[in-house]
Amino acid sequence: MSASQVTRLATAFIACTALAGAAMAQAPDQGSFAFTNVNVIPMDTERVLEDQTVVVEDGRITTLGPAAATSVPPGATRIDGQGKYLMPGLTEMHGHIPFSNADGEAEDVLMLFVAAGATTVRGMQGHTSQLELRQRITDGAIVGPRLWLAAPALRGNNVPDAATAERLVREANDQGFDLLKVHEGLSAEAYAAIVRTASEVGLPWGGHVSINVGVPGALAVQQSTIDHLDDYLDAMQPADSPALSATGPDRNRMLAMHADEGKIPELARATREAGVAVVPTQILWEVLRGARDPATLVGRPENRYMDGETVATWTDRATAAYTNASREAAMREAELRQRLLKAMNDEGALVLMGTDAPQIFSVPGFSLHRELPLMVESGMTPYEVLRTGTVNVARFFEIEDRAGTVAVGRNADLLLLDANPLEDIQAVATNAGVMVDGRWLSPDYIAGALAAIAAKHAD
């Protein structure tokens, strides 16, 4: 991906709504900050730099060194990091941003991402309204992560032929989108036109894999990402598998039960050699396939940040999936996906953090707290999992000199944690503040913002 495709950083602060009769404090503008006596997880290697001072000025890290030997600039706001851990902010590589901002809906979703530690989001539900929203972040009108925005999805029902594909790709480029999202149902001819035109104008494409293209076809043309490990189960079928000709509800069950896991190493190797990244979204797929009991989902505390109608719809969908699924097939698919993820990581394919939030029981930002432990369960170490949302993302966007690690000169997108996530990945779920593009969101600020969102949806 060329440097010209890098979007501008989020530079926002928000004048917050009143809550319980008391006005919340504003998020501070960019300035000079110093994290003192903090343990730093730089993410360049698996290590912790103990008792450090990290100075941030105008959105960049300017100083990093031992606390005893590092001075704090006069006038800098001190942030006490004693006993805490500072690491790069995380990235949601498959996020959805609402088309509508009625009653601040889109702004709330952006706040949820940041509050939970996602300082960068690749938006994969494209709409022109998001370009304006991104500008409002840049202008400092609202708090939000840095956004990489996909154009409206290109799928079989809106891209019937090659001519339409070429037109829509050129329109997306002219409108200022950063990438193209490809979806199911695309014909081989339409997909080829997308690839040809996108390569010409310099837009990457990623997302789903059309059954008419298949994983081998997507790898051959170096689709930038394959999200949800889409169609890898199809690629794992033996030649005589009855799943290949199956249709309807039974197809997913048959794909899981007839997949040849002996094909996993070959697929992982082919993915690495093609330079294609994968965005697994493991926890969501387990819910969609009926591998998760809805009783364990409906009581999640983060559901209070979504409106009741949405949660009710999620509950109905999860219940239907769980009720109608073959338990054996659902668990087999979950197992195969975990083995595939582990193989991708071991092979050196680029794995990127993502959850497809907001989606069914995937609340923006907080869904990462559900995804990361599942990635560890696949056999990845906590450090390897954290790389998928930091170092690997910087490598994918070709901005390693500016992002992905805690180092002098890097963007000040930072996550302050109460415990060491290298020892327990669950530590990412309890932050002690977030810095987005050099603006500090304190625990009190975040708590107030979340309470205001929850209050909108209270019964």
C-alpha positions in Angstrom: 0.0 0.0 0.0 1.5 3.4 -1.0 2.0 6.2 1.4 -0.5 8.3 -0.5 -3.2 6.0 0.8 -2.5 6.8 4.5 -5.4 8.8 6.0 -4.9 11.7 8.3 -4.6 11.0 12.0 -7.5 11.5 14.4 -6.9 14.8 16.2 -10.1 15.1 18.1 -11.4 16.3 21.4 -15.0 16.5 22.5 -17.1 18.8 24.6 -19.0 16.2 26.5 -22.6 16.0 27.3 -23.9 16.7 30.8 -24.4 13.6 32.9 -26.4 13.4 36.2 -26.4 17.1 36.5 -22.6 17.5 36.3 -20.7 18.5 33.2 -18.0 16.2 32.2 -14.5 17.6 31.7 -13.3 18.2 28.1 -10.8 16.0 26.6 -7.6 18.0 26.4 -6.2 19.3 23.2 -2.8 18.2 22.0 0.0 19.5 24.1 2.8 18.2 26.3 2.3 15.1 28.5 4.6 12.9 30.5 3.9 9.4 31.6 6.1 9.0 34.6 7.4 5.9 36.4 5.6 3.7 33.9 6.4 0.2 32.6 6.6 0.4 28.8 5.8 -2.5 26.4 7.4 -1.2 23.3 6.2 -4.1 21.1 9.5 -4.1 19.1 10.3 -7.4 20.9 8.7 -9.2 23.7 10.0 -7.2 26.6 9.1 -4.7 29.3 11.1 -1.5 30.0 10.5 -0.8 33.7 10.2 2.5 35.4 10.3 4.8 32.3 9.3 8.3 31.5 7.6 8.8 28.1 7.2 12.4 26.9 4.6 13.3 24.3 4.5 16.6 22.5 2.1 17.7 19.7 1.0 14.1 19.0 4.3 12.4 18.9 6.6 10.6 21.4 9.6 12.8 21.8 11.4 11.2 24.7 11.6 7.7 26.2 14.0 6.8 28.9 14.6 5.7 32.5 12.6 7.8 34.9 15.6 8.6 37.1 17.5 10.0 34.1 14.7 11.6 32.0 13.4 15.1 32.8 9.8 16.2 32.3 9.5 19.4 30.2 8.2 22.4 32.1 4.4 22.7 31.8 3.9 19.1 30.8 0.8 17.4 32.2 2.1 14.5 34.3 0.3 11.1 34.1 1.3 8.8 36.9 2.2 5.4 35.5 3.4 3.8 38.7 2.7 0.1 38.5 1.0 0.5 35.1 1.9 -0.6 31.6 2.0 1.6 28.5 1.7 0.0 25.1 0.6 1.1 21.6 -3.1 1.6 21.0 -4.9 -1.3 19.4 -6.5 -1.5 15.9 -9.9 -2.8 14.8 -9.2 -3.9 11.2 -12.8 -4.8 10.5 -15.1 -2.2 12.1 -18.4 -0.8 11.0 -19.4 2.8 11.4 -23.1 3.6 11.2 -24.4 5.5 8.2 -26.6 7.7 10.4 -25.5 10.1 13.1 -29.0 10.6 14.4 -28.8 11.3 18.1 -25.1 11.0 17.9 -25.2 7.3 16.9 -22.0 7.3 14.8 -20.2 9.5 17.3 -21.0 7.1 20.1 -19.6 4.2 18.1 -16.4 6.1 17.5 -16.2 6.8 21.3 -16.8 3.2 22.2 -13.9 2.1 19.9 -11.5 4.6 21.6 -12.7 4.0 25.1 -12.0 0.3 24.8 -8.5 1.0 23.5 -8.9 0.9 19.7 -7.2 4.0 18.5 -7.3 3.0 14.8 -10.3 1.5 12.9 -10.5 0.3 9.3 -14.1 1.0 8.5 -15.5 -1.8 6.3 -19.1 -0.7 6.0 -18.6 2.2 3.5 -20.8 5.2 3.1 -20.0 8.8 2.0 -21.3 10.1 5.3 -18.2 8.6 6.9 -15.9 10.9 4.9 -17.5 13.9 6.6 -17.3 12.2 10.0 -13.6 11.6 9.5 -13.2 15.3 8.7 -14.9 16.2 11.9 -12.4 14.1 13.8 -9.6 15.8 12.0 -11.1 19.2 12.7 -11.3 18.5 16.4 -15.1 18.4 16.7 -15.4 14.9 18.1 -13.3 12.2 19.7 -12.5 9.3 17.4 -9.9 6.9 16.2 -7.9 7.4 13.0 -10.0 6.0 10.2 -9.2 4.1 7.1 -12.4 4.0 5.2 -13.7 1.4 2.7 -16.1 2.5 -0.1 -19.6 1.0 -0.2 -19.3 -2.8 -0.6 -18.9 -4.3 -4.0 -21.1 -7.4 -4.1 -23.0 -9.5 -6.6 -26.3 -7.7 -6.3 -24.9 -4.2 -7.0 -22.0 -5.2 -9.4 -23.6 -7.3 -12.1 -20.9 -6.9 -14.7 -17.4 -5.7 -15.4 -18.5 -2.3 -16.6 -20.3 -1.5 -13.4 -17.3 -2.7 -11.4 -15.0 -0.4 -13.2 -17.3 2.6 -12.7 -17.8 2.0 -9.0 -14.1 1.6 -8.4 -13.3 4.9 -10.1 -16.1 6.6 -8.2 -14.7 5.3 -4.9 -11.3 6.6 -5.8 -12.7 10.1 -6.8 -14.7 10.3 -3.5 -11.6 9.8 -1.4 -12.1 6.4 0.1 -9.0 4.5 1.1 -9.9 1.0 0.0 -12.5 -1.2 -1.6 -14.5 -3.8 0.2 -15.3 -6.9 -1.9 -18.2 -9.2 -0.9 -19.9 -12.4 -1.8 -21.7 -13.0 -5.1 -19.2 -11.2 -7.4 -18.8 -13.0 -10.7 -15.3 -13.9 -11.8 -15.5 -11.2 -14.6 -16.7 -8.5 -12.2 -14.0 -9.3 -9.7 -11.3 -9.3 -12.4 -12.5 -5.8 -13.4 -12.3 -4.6 -9.8 -8.7 -6.0 -9.6 -7.7 -4.4 -12.9 -9.2 -1.0 -12.2 -8.2 -0.8 -8.5 -4.6 -1.6 -9.5 -4.8 1.2 -12.0 -6.0 3.8 -9.6 -4.0 2.6 -6.6 -6.8 1.4 -4.3 -6.3 -1.8 -2.3 -9.3 -4.2 -2.1 -10.1 -6.6 0.7 -12.9 -8.3 2.7 -14.8 -11.4 1.7 -14.1 -14.0 -1.0 -16.7 -14.7 -3.6 -17.4 -18.4 -4.2 -16.9 -17.6 -7.9 -13.3 -16.5 -7.2 -12.3 -18.7 -4.3 -9.3 -18.4 -1.9 -6.8 -19.5 -4.6 -8.2 -16.8 -7.0 -8.0 -14.1 -4.3 -4.4 -15.1 -3.4 -3.3 -15.1 -7.0 -4.2 -11.4 -7.5 -3.0 -10.5 -4.0 -6.2 -9.3 -2.4 -5.0 -7.1 0.5 -7.0 -9.0 3.2 -9.2 -12.0 3.5 -11.5 -11.2 6.4 -13.3 -13.8 8.6 -11.0 -16.4 7.1 -13.7 -16.4 4.4 -13.9 -19.4 2.1 -10.9 -21.2 3.7 -13.2 -24.0 4.6 -14.2 -24.3 1.0 -10.5 -24.4 0.1 -10.1 -27.3 2.6 -12.6 -29.6 0.8 -11.3 -32.7 -1.0 -12.2 -32.9 -4.6 -15.0 -35.4 -4.0 -16.6 -33.5 -1.1 -20.4 -33.3 -1.3 -20.2 -29.9 0.4 -18.9 -28.3 -2.9 -22.2 -28.8 -4.6 -24.4 -28.3 -1.5 -26.6 -25.2 -1.1 -28.8 -23.8 1.6 -28.5 -24.2 5.4 -26.8 -27.6 5.2 -23.8 -26.2 3.3 -22.0 -24.8 6.3 -22.5 -28.0 8.2 -21.1 -30.1 5.4 -18.1 -27.8 4.8 -17.1 -28.2 8.5 -17.7 -32.0 8.5 -15.9 -32.8 5.2 -13.0 -30.3 5.5 -9.5 -31.9 5.2 -7.4 -30.3 7.9 -4.3 -31.7 6.2 -4.7 -28.8 3.7 -4.2 -26.2 6.4 -0.4 -26.0 6.2 -0.5 -25.6 2.4 -3.2 -22.8 2.7 -1.2 -21.0 5.4 2.0 -21.1 3.3 0.1 -20.0 0.1 -1.3 -17.0 2.1 2.1 -16.0 3.3 3.7 -16.3 -0.1 0.9 -14.2 -1.7 1.5 -11.4 0.9 -2.2 -11.5 1.8 -3.2 -10.6 5.3 -6.1 -12.3 7.2 -8.5 -10.7 9.7 -10.0 -13.8 11.6 -13.0 -12.4 13.6 -13.1 -15.7 15.5 -15.5 -15.0 18.3 -18.1 -13.5 15.9 -18.0 -16.5 13.6 -18.6 -18.9 16.6 -21.7 -16.9 17.4 -22.9 -16.9 13.8 -22.4 -20.6 13.4 -24.2 -21.5 16.7 -21.2 -22.6 18.7 -22.0 -20.1 21.5 -24.9 -20.5 23.9 -26.9 -17.2 23.8 -27.3 -17.4 27.6 -23.6 -16.5 27.9 -24.0 -13.5 25.6 -27.1 -11.6 26.6 -25.7 -10.7 30.0 -22.5 -9.1 28.8 -22.0 -5.7 30.5 -21.0 -4.0 27.3 -24.5 -4.6 25.8 -25.7 -1.6 27.8 -23.9 0.6 25.2 -26.2 -0.6 22.5 -29.9 0.2 22.1 -32.4 -2.4 23.3 -33.8 -3.1 19.9 -30.4 -4.0 18.6 -29.6 -6.3 21.5 -33.0 -8.0 21.1 -32.3 -8.6 17.4 -28.9 -10.0 18.3 -30.5 -12.3 20.9 -33.0 -13.6 18.3 -30.2 -14.3 15.8 -27.9 -15.9 18.3 -30.7 -18.1 19.6 -31.8 -19.2 16.1 -28.2 -20.0 15.2 -27.6 -22.0 18.4 -31.0 -23.8 18.1 -30.7 -24.7 14.5 -27.0 -25.6 14.3 -25.6 -29.1 14.4 -23.6 -28.9 17.6 -21.0 -31.3 16.2 -20.5 -29.2 13.0 -20.5 -25.9 14.9 -17.8 -27.0 17.2 -15.8 -28.7 14.4 -15.8 -25.4 12.4 -14.7 -23.5 15.5 -11.9 -26.0 16.0 -10.8 -25.8 12.3 -10.7 -22.0 12.4 -8.5 -22.0 15.5 -6.1 -24.5 13.9 -6.1 -22.4 10.7 -5.3 -19.2 12.7 -2.5 -20.9 14.6 -1.0 -22.2 11.3 -1.2 -18.7 9.7 0.6 -17.2 12.6 3.2 -20.0 12.7 3.8 -19.8 9.0 4.4 -16.0 9.2 1.3 -14.9 7.3 0.2 -11.4 8.4 -2.6 -11.8 10.9 -4.5 -8.6 11.7 -6.8 -7.9 14.7 -10.5 -7.5 13.9 -14.0 -8.4 15.1 -16.6 -7.0 12.6 -18.1 -4.7 15.3 -20.8 -3.6 15.7 -22.2 -7.0 14.9 -24.1 -9.6 16.7 -22.9 -9.4 20.3 -19.7 -7.6 19.1 -19.9 -4.2 20.8 -17.4 -1.7 19.2 -14.0 -1.8 21.0 -15.2 -4.2 23.7 -15.4 -7.0 21.1 -11.6 -6.9 21.0 -11.6 -7.9 24.7 -13.6 -11.0 23.7 -11.5 -11.8 20.6 -8.0 -11.6 22.0 -8.4 -14.4 24.7 -9.8 -16.7 22.0 -6.8 -16.0 19.8 -4.6 -17.0 22.8 -6.7 -20.2 23.1 -5.6 -21.0 19.5 -2.1 -21.4 20.7 -0.7 -17.9 20.0 1.2 -16.2 22.8 -0.2 -12.9 24.2 2.7 -11.0 22.5 1.8 -12.6 19.2 -1.8 -11.6 19.6 -0.9 -8.0 20.6 1.2 -7.7 17.5 -1.8 -8.4 15.3 -3.3 -5.1 16.4 -0.1 -3.0 16.6 3.1 -4.0 14.8 1.4 -6.1 12.1 -1.0 -3.2 11.3 1.8 -0.7 10.9 3.5 -3.2 8.6 0.3 -3.7 6.6 -0.2 0.1 6.1 3.5 0.6 5.6 3.8 3.1 8.4 6.2 1.3 10.7 8.2 4.5 11.1 5.2 6.2 12.6 3.1 3.6 14.3 2.9 0.1 15.9 5.5 0.6 18.6 6.3 2.8 21.6 9.4 4.7 20.4 10.7 8.2 19.9 9.1 9.7 16.8 6.0 7.4 16.8 2.4 8.7 16.9 1.1 9.1 20.4 -1.7 6.5 20.1 -1.2 4.8 23.5 -3.0 2.5 25.9 -2.3 2.6 29.6 -3.1 -0.6 31.4 -3.4 -1.6 35.0 -1.7 -5.0 34.5 0.8 -6.6 32.1 -1.0 -8.0 29.0 2.1 -10.1 28.1 1.3 -12.2 31.2 -2.5 -12.1 30.9 -4.1 -10.9 27.7 -7.2 -10.1 29.7 -5.3 -7.0 31.0 -6.4 -5.1 27.8 -9.9 -5.1 29.1 -9.0 -2.8 32.1 -7.4 0.4 30.9 -6.3 3.3 33.0 -6.7 5.8 30.1 -6.2 6.1 26.4 -4.2 8.6 24.4 -5.3 9.2 20.8 -3.1 11.3 18.6 -1.5 12.9 21.6 -4.8 13.7 23.4 -5.2 12.1 26.8 -8.6 10.6 27.7 -8.4 9.9 31.5 -10.3 7.1 33.2 -12.7 9.7 34.6 -13.3 11.1 31.1 -13.8 7.6 29.6 -16.2 6.6 32.4 -18.2 9.7 31.9 -18.5 9.2 28.2 -19.5 5.6 28.6 -22.1 6.4 31.2 -23.6 9.0 28.9 -23.9 6.5 26.1 -25.4 3.9 28.4 -27.9 6.4 29.7 -29.2 6.9 26.2 -30.1 3.2 26.0 -31.4 2.7 29.5 -34.9 1.3 29.8 
